[in-house]
Amino acid sequence: MMVGEQSNFLKTAAGVNWDGRSDCSHSLMMGGTRESSGSGRIFNTTVVVHPINFRDANGLGIQGNCGPNRPLTSTHPGGINALFIDGSVHFLSESLAMDTLFNLADRDDGNIIPSGFQ
Amino acid sequence: MMRRLSRDLPCVLLALALIPASTLLTGCGRHSGPPRQPVVGTLTFNGTPVPDAQVAFQCPERHIYFTAITDQQGQLEVRAASGDGLPAGTYQVTVHPAPSDDEEATQVPLRPDIPQKYRATSTSDLTVTVDEGANAFVVAMTGP
């Protein structure tokens, strides 16, 4: 998995919509380089910890500037679209086994992804 | 993207016999996960309440990672849109300065009232066990 969808709001405990995208309000292209400030901020990157379509803004690693574990979300029922490194696009179900999701997100774990994994 | 390498921690699920295996297999921390039990607590450092801290309750085995922020009296309550509280079980606890949205911040505040050892699962020795029903904890940190 190379690119995964983040296209739905998260929810605060009070039920208020909360922007949980990993661009952190910087749109697509900012980040990826070390800035002169030395803060080395990287945007549009996430480390997968939460299940697909996890939407609680109080999940670990989500809040702050900029949460490293913002989840993959969508407004489609049941899952997200993801672009894989071979150029194919797959719909990943939110019932996908977490171990499979981790294996898809990790480029060099060496693990086998079962066929029909979606 | 990559996977965060998390230590495999023993996460004891309480009342195991009462929960069907299918519940366990569908994964925790989702909207359809196991029922949440109310969780409130007080965070202290050497007995003094710690405000403005993020307390994280982590159970990697069940993919449950929720946080709560302490108020000015060091009190916390685990609340989420999908349900307040935490599923019953044992959690490793880490403590961090409350997250800031400050774009210009280049340094994490020092916060001597949150010793480094409590900020990572590899070094924090804090755990809480959530039981069925109301839960109230004192999360007690100590240090120089």
Interface residues (C-beta under 8 A of the other chain):
Chain A: M1 M2 G4 K11 T12 A13 A14 G15 S37 G38 S39 T45 T46 V47 V48 V49 H50 P51 F54 R55 D56 A57 N58 G59 L60 G61 Q63 G64 N65 G67 N69 E94 S95 A97 M98 F102 N103 A105 D106 R107 D109
Chain B: M1 M2 R3 R4 S6 T26 G27 G29 R30 H31 Q54 A56 Q58 H63 Y65 F66 T67 A68 V78 R79 A80 A81 S82 D84 P99 S100 D101 D102 E103 A105 T106
